[in-house]
């Protein structure tokens, strides 16, 4: 017998099945605590894939084999020590001179060409470790859930959301990329950057030297650098002190 369900009925049925499946509680080694997950890895990857298409529409992705090889080589080494090995990490270059990098759900990491060209290998490893740390701790997914709600996020992941809903999600992600996460999330990402970079064979002091480069760049522009690494919570001087303590505690 041919099904008489209308398209909207399939959407409702999908949500019913998702609701029946319930939440999953796991121990997250990145945050070192038990967490209840509403969005599983498969849904997060689907969400990230859609968002990556939006990022590529918004920004010019640089196609430069030499730069891309360097980024991939360092990114793969660092991500190999991530607390999350349940997804694949992707590294892309945005054609922009600003010192910035950001991550979206699903393991997609974007680095501006200006940062890539200025950072040493150790500094780049720490920057990537910071962004990988956000992914490992599921920071952006948690922000999306908090701001949009579970059903809307899942509708995006299932590919049944409209352009307006995807636009809302992207606004939240881009806001995080430009203004930064909470003090707690940024501090954890810095801590994980030290851990991942060191384990991958890079000098974690690269985080400190990179912060100092950001300070100089901010001074040149009168403090007008609205990027995730210059988030005011906490400020760079406090973050440098915290990173120094983290490095010292692990030696």
Backbone bond lengths (Angstrom), bond angles and torsions (degrees), N, CA, C in turn:
res aa  C-N    CA-C-N  psi(-1)  N-CA   C-N-CA  omega(-1)  CA-C   N-CA-C  phi
1 X - - - 1.472 - - 1.529 109.83 -
2 X 1.302 117.60 133.31 1.468 121.77 -178.70 1.526 109.85 -74.67
3 X 1.348 116.40 137.46 1.457 121.24 -178.79 1.518 110.52 -65.37
4 X 1.356 115.67 140.07 1.454 121.27 178.66 1.530 112.16 -104.60
5 X 1.339 115.55 8.23 1.454 119.09 -179.67 1.523 110.84 -67.67
6 X 1.312 116.09 135.81 1.456 121.88 176.22 1.526 108.90 -81.74
7 X 1.360 118.03 160.41 1.470 121.25 -179.62 1.520 113.26 -50.55
8 X 1.358 116.73 -43.67 1.462 119.24 -179.71 1.520 112.15 -63.00
9 X 1.340 115.30 -29.72 1.460 119.43 179.43 1.517 111.07 -66.09
10 X 1.328 116.88 -35.15 1.466 120.15 177.58 1.526 110.64 -65.10
11 X 1.325 115.72 -37.97 1.463 119.87 178.90 1.520 109.65 -64.32
12 X 1.345 116.21 -46.49 1.461 121.04 178.93 1.523 110.26 -61.07
13 X 1.337 115.71 -42.73 1.466 120.14 179.43 1.519 111.04 -61.74
14 X 1.341 115.92 -38.91 1.472 119.80 179.50 1.516 110.64 -62.20
15 X 1.330 116.06 -43.09 1.458 119.47 179.72 1.530 111.58 -66.90
16 X 1.349 116.61 -36.78 1.466 120.16 177.94 1.522 110.16 -62.17
17 X 1.334 115.81 -43.84 1.466 120.20 179.80 1.524 110.93 -64.52
18 X 1.338 115.48 -38.94 1.461 119.21 178.47 1.523 110.82 -65.57
19 X 1.327 116.13 -39.96 1.461 120.39 179.77 1.520 111.12 -65.55
20 X 1.333 115.40 -40.36 1.459 119.63 -179.78 1.516 111.60 -66.79
21 X 1.334 115.92 -29.07 1.459 118.89 -178.50 1.517 111.15 -69.91
22 X 1.334 117.35 -23.21 1.448 121.62 175.87 1.512 113.58 72.57
23 X 1.342 115.39 -176.16 1.453 121.84 179.82 1.522 109.74 -93.79
24 X 1.308 114.47 159.94 1.455 120.44 178.50 1.523 108.58 -119.20
25 X 1.318 116.38 131.02 1.459 121.46 177.71 1.516 109.21 -106.30
26 X 1.340 115.92 125.15 1.460 121.03 -178.78 1.523 109.58 -132.38
27 X 1.324 115.77 166.20 1.458 120.23 170.53 1.517 107.68 -92.06
28 X 1.335 116.23 121.49 1.460 121.68 -179.98 1.530 108.53 -98.13
29 X 1.324 118.23 108.95 1.465 120.27 -178.30 1.522 113.47 -64.88
30 X 1.325 117.84 -22.63 1.469 120.38 179.22 1.526 110.62 -69.32
31 X 1.331 116.73 -41.69 1.464 121.12 179.72 1.527 112.04 -95.55
32 X 1.338 115.86 -11.64 1.465 123.33 -179.73 1.531 111.72 58.81
33 X 1.326 114.55 43.71 1.462 118.93 176.01 1.519 109.54 -155.86
34 X 1.312 115.22 164.32 1.459 120.44 177.20 1.528 108.61 -82.21
35 X 1.331 115.02 135.39 1.454 120.08 -176.47 1.521 110.42 -133.11
36 X 1.316 115.44 147.91 1.461 121.58 175.69 1.522 108.71 -95.26
37 X 1.318 115.73 120.57 1.465 121.21 -177.55 1.520 111.12 -98.63
38 X 1.306 116.31 127.75 1.458 121.74 174.01 1.526 110.22 -94.76
39 X 1.337 115.24 -31.78 1.465 121.20 -178.77 1.525 107.88 -112.19
40 X 1.326 116.86 115.33 1.457 119.87 -179.95 1.529 110.36 -79.44
41 X 1.326 116.22 174.82 1.463 120.88 -175.33 1.523 112.07 -60.76
42 X 1.320 117.30 -43.14 1.465 120.50 -178.54 1.533 110.95 -60.55
43 X 1.332 116.68 -43.19 1.464 120.23 179.15 1.519 111.12 -68.82
44 X 1.333 116.80 -37.26 1.458 120.51 178.65 1.532 111.13 -63.99
45 X 1.328 116.53 -41.58 1.457 120.81 179.15 1.529 110.10 -63.38
46 X 1.333 117.33 -42.19 1.463 120.93 178.10 1.528 110.72 -63.25
47 X 1.329 115.78 -40.58 1.459 121.28 177.72 1.528 110.50 -62.87
48 X 1.328 115.90 -44.91 1.456 120.81 179.43 1.512 112.73 -63.35
49 X 1.331 116.66 -37.82 1.463 120.99 179.97 1.536 110.20 -62.40
50 X 1.331 116.31 -42.32 1.463 120.19 177.97 1.528 110.78 -66.24
51 X 1.325 115.76 -42.59 1.459 119.83 -179.31 1.527 111.75 -66.63
52 X 1.322 116.67 -34.70 1.467 120.46 178.29 1.528 110.10 -60.76
53 X 1.325 117.33 -39.18 1.463 119.95 177.53 1.536 110.40 -63.14
54 X 1.340 115.84 -37.37 1.462 119.71 178.33 1.532 111.12 -67.29
55 X 1.335 115.93 -40.23 1.470 120.26 178.48 1.524 110.02 -61.75
56 X 1.325 116.56 -42.83 1.461 120.34 -178.93 1.521 112.08 -67.95
57 X 1.337 116.74 -25.71 1.464 120.31 175.10 1.524 111.51 -76.83
58 X 1.323 115.84 -31.14 1.470 121.37 -176.09 1.530 111.87 -84.44
59 X 1.335 116.90 -36.82 1.457 121.43 -176.35 1.524 110.67 -119.38
60 X 1.322 114.92 157.51 1.458 120.48 173.95 1.526 108.58 -87.18
61 X 1.319 116.85 117.42 1.457 122.00 178.28 1.523 108.36 -85.39
62 X 1.324 115.49 122.83 1.457 120.88 -175.58 1.522 111.40 -77.43
63 X 1.314 116.14 130.05 1.463 122.37 177.28 1.533 108.02 -105.00
64 X 1.317 115.90 92.41 1.455 122.31 -177.74 1.524 106.75 -137.62
65 X 1.316 116.74 107.20 1.464 120.90 -171.48 1.528 112.71 -61.47
66 X 1.337 117.87 -39.34 1.459 120.63 -179.00 1.524 111.26 -65.60
67 X 1.325 116.18 -48.59 1.460 120.16 178.72 1.524 111.30 -64.99
68 X 1.332 116.35 -41.42 1.451 120.51 -178.35 1.527 111.38 -64.72
69 X 1.325 116.65 -38.81 1.466 120.30 178.42 1.523 111.02 -62.36
70 X 1.325 116.02 -43.68 1.471 119.71 178.26 1.525 110.78 -62.60
71 X 1.328 115.92 -46.21 1.461 120.23 -179.69 1.523 111.10 -61.42
72 X 1.325 116.45 -45.83 1.465 120.24 -179.73 1.524 111.80 -63.50
73 X 1.327 116.81 -43.95 1.463 120.01 -177.74 1.525 111.86 -59.42
74 X 1.334 115.61 -46.06 1.473 119.60 -179.98 1.524 110.40 -72.53
75 X 1.335 116.39 -42.25 1.467 120.22 -179.01 1.515 112.76 -61.77
76 X 1.319 117.49 -42.55 1.462 121.12 -179.23 1.529 110.54 -65.87
77 X 1.347 116.45 -40.30 1.467 119.62 178.31 1.525 111.25 -61.48
78 X 1.322 115.97 -48.08 1.460 120.57 -176.62 1.535 111.15 -68.66
79 X 1.330 116.44 -44.65 1.470 119.64 -178.86 1.523 112.26 -65.59
80 X 1.336 116.43 -20.56 1.456 120.06 177.67 1.516 112.53 -65.56
81 X 1.334 117.07 -15.77 1.459 121.64 178.98 1.526 112.03 -110.76
82 X 1.326 116.14 10.59 1.462 120.51 176.97 1.518 110.57 -64.42
83 X 1.326 115.74 150.20 1.462 120.55 175.99 1.516 111.70 -72.40
84 X 1.321 116.44 -9.69 1.466 120.75 176.08 1.517 109.78 -114.45
85 X 1.305 115.96 112.82 1.461 121.50 177.60 1.526 110.55 -116.83
86 X 1.340 115.74 20.41 1.457 120.54 -178.25 1.527 112.27 -96.32
87 X 1.336 116.50 9.21 1.457 120.04 176.72 1.523 109.74 -147.83
88 X 1.323 116.02 166.58 1.458 122.42 178.28 1.524 108.65 -95.89
89 X 1.333 116.70 138.36 1.454 121.09 178.67 1.529 109.96 -96.86
90 X 1.324 115.23 136.35 1.464 121.88 179.43 1.525 108.78 -119.73
91 X 1.332 116.66 137.61 1.464 121.50 -177.10 1.532 109.49 -122.66
92 X 1.334 115.69 125.10 1.462 120.36 -176.64 1.519 110.34 -133.31
93 X 1.331 115.19 151.86 1.464 121.77 -176.97 1.524 109.64 -106.60
94 X 1.321 116.28 127.75 1.461 121.70 175.45 1.523 108.75 -97.15
95 X 1.324 116.32 132.71 1.462 121.90 -178.00 1.526 109.87 -76.59
96 X 1.321 115.42 81.69 1.456 122.20 -176.71 1.527 107.97 -151.98
97 X 1.337 117.13 139.13 1.460 120.93 -176.15 1.529 113.55 -84.17
98 X 1.328 117.73 -12.24 1.462 120.64 -179.81 1.531 111.08 -64.87
99 X 1.353 116.15 149.88 1.464 121.29 176.26 1.523 108.39 -81.66
100 X 1.306 116.95 91.38 1.464 118.42 -179.47 1.517 111.41 -151.31
101 X 1.319 114.47 157.23 1.459 122.89 174.30 1.516 106.19 -154.11
102 X 1.313 117.25 150.92 1.461 119.90 177.15 1.524 110.20 -155.23
103 X 1.318 114.96 164.00 1.463 121.56 -179.75 1.518 109.08 -127.01
104 X 1.329 115.37 151.50 1.456 121.06 172.93 1.531 107.41 -123.23
105 X 1.320 118.07 167.49 1.462 119.96 179.83 1.524 112.66 -54.35
106 X 1.318 115.94 151.96 1.454 120.64 175.25 1.509 115.49 90.84
107 X 1.357 117.80 2.28 1.456 120.51 175.94 1.512 115.74 91.92
108 X 1.332 118.29 19.93 1.463 121.93 178.90 1.536 109.08 -92.69
109 X 1.335 115.89 121.03 1.459 122.26 -178.56 1.533 108.98 -117.59
110 X 1.337 116.16 129.99 1.463 121.33 -179.26 1.528 109.47 -118.80
111 X 1.332 115.95 134.47 1.460 121.66 179.99 1.518 108.47 -126.61
112 X 1.319 116.10 129.57 1.463 119.79 176.81 1.524 110.25 -69.64
113 X 1.327 116.23 145.99 1.461 121.13 -179.65 1.526 111.51 -60.32
114 X 1.331 117.59 -34.72 1.456 120.92 178.96 1.513 112.29 -61.21
115 X 1.318 116.46 -41.34 1.461 120.54 177.58 1.522 110.63 -69.80
116 X 1.311 116.04 -45.05 1.468 121.52 -177.68 1.525 111.02 -58.31
117 X 1.329 116.84 -42.02 1.458 121.18 -176.20 1.525 112.39 -75.99
118 X 1.315 117.42 -23.56 1.463 121.55 -176.49 1.531 112.64 -92.32
119 X 1.313 116.78 -32.88 1.463 121.40 -174.76 1.530 112.01 -77.03
120 X 1.321 115.70 141.40 1.462 120.88 170.20 1.528 108.00 -72.74
121 X 1.314 117.43 172.14 1.471 120.34 178.65 1.525 111.44 -61.02
122 X 1.343 116.80 -41.32 1.468 120.15 179.32 1.522 110.88 -64.91
123 X 1.334 116.21 -41.54 1.464 120.02 179.11 1.521 110.81 -66.14
124 X 1.318 116.51 -43.51 1.461 120.17 179.17 1.524 110.84 -62.78
125 X 1.322 116.90 -39.57 1.466 120.56 178.30 1.524 110.49 -60.79
126 X 1.332 116.65 -38.98 1.464 120.02 179.90 1.529 111.56 -71.39
127 X 1.339 116.47 -39.37 1.462 119.98 176.72 1.534 110.06 -61.19
128 X 1.324 116.11 -46.65 1.462 120.05 179.12 1.525 110.61 -64.95
129 X 1.343 116.25 -37.96 1.460 119.58 177.32 1.511 111.78 -61.82
130 X 1.325 116.00 -36.69 1.467 121.11 177.66 1.529 110.88 -63.32
131 X 1.330 115.86 -47.77 1.468 119.74 -179.57 1.530 111.37 -67.94
132 X 1.321 116.84 -39.36 1.467 120.66 176.81 1.525 109.39 -63.34
133 X 1.336 115.59 -34.07 1.464 119.80 176.88 1.511 112.25 -62.11
134 X 1.337 117.10 -39.95 1.466 120.17 176.26 1.532 110.63 -61.23
135 X 1.333 116.23 -40.76 1.462 120.37 179.31 1.528 110.36 -66.64
136 X 1.342 116.03 -45.02 1.460 120.63 -178.34 1.528 111.65 -60.91
137 X 1.327 115.60 -37.33 1.467 120.03 -179.88 1.527 112.66 -85.86
138 X 1.344 116.10 -2.12 1.472 122.65 179.16 1.531 111.83 59.64
139 X 1.310 117.29 36.46 1.460 121.08 -176.37 1.526 113.08 -62.70
140 X 1.340 117.84 -46.22 1.469 119.37 -176.77 1.521 111.33 -69.14
141 X 1.329 117.30 -36.95 1.465 120.24 178.23 1.528 110.25 -63.26
142 X 1.318 116.08 -42.08 1.468 120.22 179.02 1.522 111.29 -63.61
143 X 1.341 116.47 -37.62 1.454 119.81 177.90 1.525 111.44 -66.91
144 X 1.327 115.92 -38.73 1.459 119.71 178.17 1.518 110.86 -64.89
145 X 1.327 116.32 -43.34 1.465 120.12 178.73 1.528 110.93 -61.73
146 X 1.338 115.80 -41.07 1.459 120.31 -177.53 1.524 112.05 -68.75
147 X 1.323 116.82 -34.59 1.463 120.65 -174.96 1.523 114.29 -93.48
148 X 1.331 116.91 -30.20 1.462 119.98 -176.31 1.520 113.38 -107.68
149 X 1.326 116.61 -27.91 1.462 119.44 -175.24 1.518 111.46 95.02
150 X 1.310 115.34 153.64 1.463 122.14 -174.00 1.527 112.90 -60.31
151 X 1.324 117.50 -47.54 1.463 119.96 -174.54 1.521 111.87 -64.03
152 X 1.330 116.96 -39.18 1.461 119.43 179.99 1.518 110.77 -67.56
153 X 1.342 116.59 -43.73 1.461 119.79 178.53 1.519 110.38 -61.54
154 X 1.326 116.70 -41.82 1.458 120.06 179.77 1.519 111.57 -67.73
155 X 1.321 117.86 -33.44 1.460 119.69 178.04 1.519 110.50 -64.57
156 X 1.337 116.35 -34.54 1.463 120.55 176.16 1.519 109.59 -67.19
157 X 1.332 115.65 -47.01 1.463 120.84 -178.71 1.526 112.09 -62.36
158 X 1.335 116.38 -32.69 1.463 120.78 -179.23 1.530 112.13 -84.00
159 X 1.329 116.22 -5.40 1.453 119.18 179.22 1.512 113.88 76.88
160 X 1.341 117.11 23.26 1.465 120.22 -177.38 1.534 111.51 -117.07
161 X 1.323 115.69 16.87 1.460 119.59 179.97 1.530 109.88 -94.46
162 X 1.313 115.58 158.88 1.452 120.56 177.46 1.515 111.53 -88.93
163 X 1.322 116.35 175.78 1.455 121.13 -179.45 1.524 111.90 -63.36
164 X 1.330 116.66 -33.84 1.458 119.93 -178.97 1.529 110.49 -65.03
165 X 1.343 116.08 -42.56 1.459 120.61 179.94 1.520 110.72 -65.09
166 X 1.331 117.14 -44.55 1.459 120.49 177.91 1.524 110.32 -62.73
167 X 1.317 116.07 -37.44 1.462 119.92 177.84 1.513 112.08 -61.96
168 X 1.347 116.21 -39.92 1.458 120.59 177.60 1.528 110.74 -62.20
169 X 1.315 115.67 -44.73 1.466 120.85 -179.90 1.521 110.73 -62.15
170 X 1.321 116.30 -44.23 1.458 120.04 -178.77 1.528 110.97 -66.60
171 X 1.326 117.63 -36.08 1.466 120.61 177.55 1.523 110.81 -59.89
172 X 1.333 115.72 -40.67 1.468 120.23 179.25 1.519 110.53 -65.24
173 X 1.338 116.42 -44.88 1.465 120.96 -179.44 1.522 110.85 -64.33
174 X 1.333 117.95 -44.57 1.462 121.13 -179.88 1.526 111.16 -67.69
175 X 1.318 116.82 -31.54 1.452 120.63 176.56 1.520 110.49 -65.27
176 X 1.340 115.54 -41.33 1.459 120.22 176.39 1.524 110.51 -64.24
177 X 1.330 116.11 -38.53 1.466 120.92 -178.67 1.522 111.86 -66.14
178 X 1.335 117.29 -32.56 1.459 120.13 -176.31 1.518 113.48 -94.86
179 X 1.327 117.30 -34.71 1.462 120.48 -175.07 1.523 114.01 -107.16
180 X 1.317 117.06 -14.23 1.451 119.87 177.03 1.523 113.73 93.39
181 X 1.318 114.44 168.85 1.454 122.15 178.87 1.527 109.58 -90.48
182 X 1.305 116.44 -169.22 1.456 120.75 177.49 1.526 109.81 -70.92
183 X 1.322 116.17 164.77 1.464 121.65 177.13 1.526 110.42 -54.64
184 X 1.306 116.55 -44.47 1.466 121.59 -177.94 1.523 111.06 -64.21
185 X 1.330 117.00 -44.76 1.469 121.18 -178.15 1.529 111.55 -67.06
186 X 1.341 116.43 -42.00 1.464 119.91 179.61 1.527 110.99 -64.88
187 X 1.330 116.59 -41.43 1.462 120.39 179.59 1.520 111.27 -63.60
188 X 1.324 116.21 -40.33 1.462 119.57 178.54 1.524 110.58 -66.14
189 X 1.331 117.36 -42.15 1.474 120.68 179.91 1.530 110.53 -62.63
190 X 1.336 117.41 -38.25 1.468 120.67 176.35 1.530 110.24 -63.77
191 X 1.313 116.31 -43.27 1.470 121.29 179.43 1.524 110.89 -62.08
192 X 1.319 116.32 -43.97 1.461 120.42 179.35 1.528 111.21 -67.93
193 X 1.339 116.94 -32.53 1.466 120.56 177.70 1.521 110.86 -61.56
194 X 1.326 116.33 -42.82 1.466 121.24 177.50 1.525 110.14 -61.37
195 X 1.302 116.07 -45.39 1.470 121.88 -178.91 1.523 111.90 -64.07
196 X 1.329 116.92 -49.89 1.462 120.94 -175.97 1.529 111.27 -67.96
197 X 1.349 116.87 -43.55 1.468 120.18 -178.23 1.525 110.54 -64.26
198 X 1.328 116.89 -45.19 1.460 119.91 -179.96 1.525 110.95 -61.90
199 X 1.324 116.85 -46.88 1.464 120.49 -178.47 1.526 112.14 -63.42
200 X 1.343 116.00 -26.22 1.464 120.29 179.69 1.531 112.01 -86.17
201 X 1.337 116.83 -0.41 1.455 120.56 176.31 1.515 115.14 95.81
202 X 1.335 117.15 14.27 1.464 121.35 179.25 1.528 110.28 -105.12
203 X 1.319 115.75 160.06 1.463 121.42 179.72 1.530 109.57 -82.16
204 X 1.336 118.17 115.09 1.475 120.28 -178.16 1.522 113.49 -66.52
205 X 1.349 117.53 -13.91 1.463 119.56 174.94 1.536 110.42 -63.68
206 X 1.327 116.49 -13.63 1.455 120.54 176.28 1.518 112.13 -59.54
207 X 1.338 116.70 -26.51 1.464 120.22 176.94 1.525 109.72 -65.35
208 X 1.327 115.92 -40.85 1.465 121.08 -178.51 1.523 111.08 -69.53
209 X 1.333 116.87 -47.32 1.468 119.16 -179.64 1.526 111.35 -64.06
210 X 1.333 116.61 -32.68 1.465 119.19 177.61 1.525 110.87 -69.46
211 X 1.331 117.45 -40.92 1.462 120.75 176.85 1.534 110.32 -58.73
212 X 1.333 116.76 -40.03 1.459 120.50 -179.46 1.532 110.87 -67.55
213 X 1.321 116.83 -34.55 1.467 120.00 174.87 1.530 110.13 -64.50
214 X 1.319 116.04 -38.12 1.462 119.81 178.30 1.522 110.98 -65.25
215 X 1.336 116.02 -39.29 1.464 119.83 178.49 1.531 110.74 -60.23
216 X 1.326 116.54 -44.73 1.463 120.81 179.46 1.525 111.29 -64.30
217 X 1.352 115.55 -40.16 1.469 119.81 179.47 1.520 110.63 -65.53
218 X 1.339 116.20 -37.97 1.459 120.49 178.72 1.527 110.89 -66.29
219 X 1.339 116.25 -38.77 1.467 120.60 178.71 1.530 111.01 -62.92
220 X 1.332 115.84 -38.96 1.462 120.42 178.87 1.523 111.30 -61.33
221 X 1.332 115.89 -34.84 1.461 120.45 -175.69 1.522 112.42 -103.58
222 X 1.331 115.55 19.19 1.454 119.72 176.67 1.508 113.94 66.58
223 X 1.319 116.81 30.04 1.465 121.26 179.67 1.506 113.64 78.13
224 X 1.326 117.64 6.64 1.470 121.68 -176.09 1.524 111.12 -93.11
225 X 1.331 115.73 64.95 1.465 121.46 176.11 1.523 108.44 -124.77
226 X 1.320 117.18 97.81 1.461 121.14 -177.41 1.527 109.40 -94.59
227 X 1.337 115.06 79.04 1.451 120.09 -179.76 1.515 109.32 -131.62
228 X 1.309 115.21 162.42 1.459 120.61 -174.21 1.515 112.81 -58.56
229 X 1.334 118.48 -37.97 1.457 120.36 -177.53 1.527 112.68 -73.76
230 X 1.336 117.52 -15.21 1.458 120.22 177.79 1.519 111.21 -107.62
231 X 1.324 115.80 26.35 1.452 119.89 176.62 1.529 109.87 -56.48
232 X 1.312 116.23 143.02 1.464 120.08 -177.66 1.523 112.17 -80.12
233 X 1.339 117.27 3.39 1.469 118.32 -178.64 1.525 110.74 -134.26
234 X 1.325 118.02 97.60 1.467 127.63 -6.52 1.524 111.18 -85.25
235 X 1.374 116.99 172.96 1.459 119.15 -179.94 1.526 109.65 -77.47
236 X 1.323 115.57 169.87 1.467 120.49 -173.16 1.525 112.96 -63.03
237 X 1.330 117.61 -39.00 1.462 119.53 -179.12 1.525 111.00 -61.51
238 X 1.315 116.45 -41.18 1.466 120.21 177.86 1.525 110.44 -67.33
239 X 1.337 116.08 -39.67 1.465 119.24 -179.78 1.521 111.39 -66.34
240 X 1.337 116.99 -37.66 1.460 120.66 177.03 1.529 110.24 -61.48
241 X 1.331 116.97 -45.00 1.465 120.69 178.89 1.530 110.85 -61.09
242 X 1.328 115.99 -42.38 1.470 120.03 -179.38 1.523 111.44 -65.33
243 X 1.336 116.52 -39.84 1.464 120.11 178.90 1.522 110.40 -67.08
244 X 1.324 117.26 -40.98 1.464 120.94 177.47 1.525 110.81 -59.02
245 X 1.330 116.34 -42.55 1.474 120.48 177.99 1.518 110.99 -64.77
246 X 1.328 116.32 -39.68 1.466 121.27 -179.38 1.525 110.47 -64.98
247 X 1.324 116.20 -42.60 1.466 120.22 179.06 1.520 110.16 -64.55
248 X 1.343 116.51 -44.27 1.463 121.07 -177.62 1.531 111.79 -65.78
249 X 1.345 116.28 -35.77 1.460 119.75 -176.41 1.520 112.43 -71.44
250 X 1.324 115.96 -19.90 1.474 119.69 -176.87 1.530 113.07 -101.16
251 X 1.339 116.43 1.73 1.473 119.48 -179.07 1.521 111.10 -94.61
